Amino acid sequence: MPGLLKHFEDFCARLQLEDGTPLELYPAQKVMLGDYFDGARETLILIPKKNGKTTLLAALGLFHLAVTDDAECVLGAASRDQATILFKQAAGYVRRSDYLKQHFKVQSGYRR
């Protein structure tokens, strides 16, 4: 397993899901992220609803911010509702994780 992918997997184990369990990467998620962590400039992943895309991207965004100096992280969504879900998932990770609370402060999201 490439070094950064293993580092990300260890990072995810520190994140708590809504039910209090740690975020574990599925084997298919590790395969999907392999190219990304090997330096691919773009990655296209097409999977159906309810397969953890938003949960995974929230974790990936936080990981990027945690390990990259002067990081800027932009995550796009097809709708404002989906972007709100992504923000809430990332904010939830921070609120539920003592580790992340040391490094991040959740600010208010988009308001109309």
Disulfide bonds with the S-S distance in Angstrom:
none
